Amino acid sequence: HEEVEGKWDFTGRRNIRSFLETAHQVGLKVLFRIGPWCHGEARNGGHPDWLVQRAKQKGFRLRQNNSQYMSSVERWYKQVS
């Protein structure tokens, strides 16, 4: 949803609201894993390439409780809330 830092895309196949509404209409239950880590189903575990590169350049680890990573997590949570 953020392939370019700061540019969010919730259109088309990335439209979470539309997906959830469609699932509800057809009677499907959804296990909504908002991430930011979604394991092996997506490249980089769902982390955008720019964040993976930034972590390498600045020497911080993803999926750890550090301010560099958690600030990105917070932005993501604000977008999906």
N, C-alpha and C positions, 0 to 999 in steps of 0.2 A: 503494500500500500504506500510505501515511501521509497521508491527506487532511487529518487533524487532527494537528497536531504532537504526537508522543509516543504516538499511538494507531494501532497497527499492525493491519492487517486482511489476513490470509492465508486467508480463507474463500471458498467459492464459486469464482467465476471467477478469483479472485486467489490460489488455492492452487497455488503453484509446484510443490510436491512432487507433488501429484496430476497436474498437467499433464505433468511429466517422466515419471512412472510410466506414464501412459496412452500417451504417445508411445512409450515403450520397448515396451510390450505390443503395440502395433500395428506395430512395426518402423520407426517414424519416427526420423530423426536430428534433433536439436535444436541450433541455434546459440544458446546461452544468453548473451544480452548483459545482464549484471547492472546496467549503467548506472554511475552514476546518469543519464547522458544517453543517450537512445535515439532521438535525432533527430526526424524528422517524423512518426513513427507515433503519437505521443501529444501531447496538449496540453502546452505548455511544455517539450517535449522529454522529458517524463516527470517533470520536477520538480513537486513539489506547489505549489499556489497560495500556501500560506502562506510557502514558501521564496522564491518569486518576489517576493512583497510585502515580505518582510523584507529582501531584497537591495536593493530600491528604497529602502526607508525608511532603511536603515543605510549605503547607499552602497557595497556591495561587489558584485563581479561573480560570476555563476555561471560554472562551468566554468573557474575560475582557481585557481591555487595560493595561496589565502589562507585564514587560519584559520577565518573564519566559514563559508565554504563547505565546507572540508575536514572540519570537525566534523560536518556533516550527512552528508557522504559516508561518513565512518567509521561513524556510527550505522546507515546503510543497509547497509553491508557486514556489520556484526555481525548484523543481522537475517537476511540471506540466507545466512550461513555456517552 
